[in-house]
Amino acid sequence: MAGLREKQREQRREAILGAALVLFDSNGFSTTTVEQVAKAAGVSTPTVFNYFGNKQEILLALVDRADRAAISDIRQQLAHFDNAVDALCSLQAAVMRRELEALPLSIWREILAFGFTPGMNAVSQRLASQVADLLRELQGRGMLNQDFDAGFVADFLNDYCGFLFAKLIQQTSPDLDAHARQVRGVAEVLFKGLSPSAPATVPVH
């Protein structure tokens, strides 16, 4: 019985998320009400609040689900990468793809207009934590050196790539190829370093 109840609970949660996404896309996030979401999902308004404290939590759940799916995608491919730059670029491409599949550009633009709320910051921090775990795995495989703080680097990457994503979705026609090149550029600087690969030779006069 406990397993059945859990399955039903998950089904209701997914119904709410699915209904909310359709309404956010068609009506906009700001104008959609929790009552409309409840009706479209076939549940009562109090039931929606049992699952999500407010409308923004529904939105954040959609983003968080997309990020978790992206991490899962890359974990399945991690063994096939032979360098950290490709691994990171693939991760960021997966996050971008999953997030754009989860929410249309119009909703992302609304999110940007709200600014970073505590809830959005929490979702971003969870993603950064998972990126840090992946960096540690790359360190363990000898693809990155051991003497840097994976958490610090993950926070930087998450913040910078979030900035690039914000610029991307404000474009009338988002240039995904240019975005990918920018991500690769910062990854190469971070993981290949700024120091020359061999000591410079001092010319003899």
Buried (B, 14 or more C-beta within 10 A) or exposed (E): EEEEEEEEEEEBBEBBBBBBBBBBBEEEBEEBEBEBBBBBBEBEBEBBEBBBEEBBBBBBBBBBBBBBBBBEBBBEEBEEBEBBBBBBBBBBBBBBBBBBEBBBBEBBBBBBEEEEEEBBEEBBEBBBEBBBBBBBBBBEBEBBEEEEEBBEBBBEBBEBBBEBBBBBBEEEEBEBEEBBEBBBEBBBEBBEEEEEEEEEEEEEE
